């Protein structure tokens, strides 16, 4: 994108002391990050590692956007457009993104608390089988509520439109593209946290059959990069959805402990990257508000 396109009065010819006529480095950086993230968002992410890669890329993109918003010409254009509908759309979009991140943070926190409590119970083996099963059902119910909240939030993402037209200033169009790819990444995050829908009764026994074969499960997980949240959900569902023999319960209990361990060891980085992204989104919103009040 040529920096001259940032001028709303003359989108084809401009000479400015603030910006050279060739593309500004910040704009080139934004375009590069956008291209990489658009490619990454087209791939289905199913592991925390892949998700962290996307979140890190999104952080870098918003760092570039924040520097772009500090440029005098950018601020001048946005001040001129501050009474237009698309500027309000940018502000509203930033709020929606923060709201979705809040939902993601809460869901992650609740799942972590549930996992840590189960780890403690299973590690100490206190309360016996009946008590453990009761706690598992509580966690299972909590996960169902979390899934419901996330599915509802994902519907708002699906109906969100980031369209622009020829009359939209180039800088606004660029910011809307950033907003769109941000929604895609946050959607990936929410989908990761929700995990797959719990299987129906008809598929319950095939799931249980897999879960009571640890070696087979390990191979399938390695091959499909099944996400850590899905592992926990599958193990919880297998135990809480049926009456198990003591021997089967012990095997499934081992699988659950393994899934909980994988979740705990891998999810910390996701939590950190999400918090870092949240701070950058707040910073970008503050920059837009400062320009509005300029």
C-alpha positions, 0 to 999 in steps of 0.5 A, spaced: 500 500 500 502 506 497 503 511 503 500 517 498 493 513 499 493 515 506 491 522 504 483 523 503 483 529 499 488 526 494 488 519 494 493 519 488 498 524 488 501 527 494 508 530 497 509 530 504 515 532 509 512 527 514 512 521 509 516 519 503 512 518 496 514 510 497 511 506 501 512 507 509 516 501 512 510 501 517 505 500 512 510 495 509 510 491 515 503 491 516 502 488 509 507 483 511 504 481 517 497 481 514 499 476 509 502 471 514 496 471 518 491 471 513 495 464 510 495 462 517 488 463 519 486 459 513 489 453 516 486 449 522 489 450 528 488 444 533 494 445 538 496 450 543 503 451 539 500 453 533 495 457 536 501 461 540 504 462 533 498 466 531 497 470 537 504 472 537 503 474 530 497 478 531 501 481 537 507 483 532 501 486 527 498 490 533 505 493 535 506 495 527 499 498 527 500 502 534 506 505 531 502 507 524 497 511 529 503 515 531 505 518 524 502 525 524 499 524 517 495 518 519 493 522 525 491 528 521 487 523 516 483 520 522 482 526 525 478 528 518 474 522 518 473 522 526 465 524 525 464 519 519 461 512 520 467 508 519 471 511 525 465 509 529 466 502 526 473 502 528 472 504 535 466 499 536 470 493 533 475 494 538 470 494 544 468 487 541 475 484 540 476 486 547 469 483 549 471 476 546 478 476 549 475 477 556 470 471 554 477 467 552 480 469 558 475 467 563 474 461 559 481 459 560 481 461 567 475 457 569 478 451 565 485 451 568 481 452 575 477 445 574 483 442 571 488 444 577 482 441 582 482 435 578 489 434 578 490 435 586 484 430 587 487 424 582 494 425 585 492 425 592 487 419 591 482 422 596 475 421 597 475 414 593 472 412 586 465 415 588 468 422 590 472 422 584 466 421 579 462 426 583 468 431 582 469 429 575 461 431 573 462 438 576 468 439 572 464 436 566 458 441 567 462 447 568 465 445 561 459 444 558 457 451 561 464 454 558 462 451 551 455 454 551 458 461 552 463 460 547 459 458 542 454 464 543 460 468 542 462 465 536 456 466 533 457 474 534 464 473 530 460 469 524 455 475 523 461 481 524 462 484 517 468 488 516 467 490 509 469 497 506 468 501 499 471 505 495 470 511 499 473 509 505 480 512 506 486 507 505 488 507 512 481 506 515 481 500 510 487 497 512 485 498 520 479 494 518 483 489 515 487 488 521 480 488 525 478 482 520 484 478 521 484 479 529 477 476 529 479 470 525 485 469 530 480 470 536 475 465 533 481 460 533 482 461 540 475 461 542 474 454 538 480 451 541 478 453 548 471 450 546 474 444 543 469 439 539 462 438 541 461 432 546 459 426 542 452 423 542 450 417 545 451 413 539 458 415 538 459 414 546 462 407 545 467 408 540 470 414 544 470 409 550 473 404 546 479 409 544 480 412 551 481 405 554 487 403 549 492 408 551 497 406 546 492 407 540 490 414 543 497 416 544 499 415 536 492 418 534 494 424 538 501 425 535 498 424 528 492 429 528 495 434 533 489 433 537 488 440 542 489 439 549 482 442 551 479 436 547 483 431 550 481 433 557 473 433 554 474 427 551 476 423 558 471 427 562 466 425 557 468 417 557 468 417 565 461 421 566 457 418 561 457 411 563 457 406 569 464 403 568 467 397 572 473 398 577 478 396 572 476 400 566 475 406 571 482 405 573 485 405 565 480 411 564 483 415 570 490 414 568 488 417 561 485 423 564 491 424 569 495 424 562 490 429 559 490 434 565 498 433 565 498 435 557 493 441 558 497 444 564 504 444 561 502 447 554 496 452 556 501 456 560 504 459 554 497 460 551 494 464 557 501 469 557 500 470 549 492 472 550 494 477 556 499 480 551 495 481 546 489 484 550 494 489 552 496 491 545 488 491 543 487 496 549 493 500 547 491 501 540 484 503 542 487 508 547 491 511 541 484 511 537 481 515 542 486 520 543 486 521 536 478 522 536 480 527 542 485 531 538 
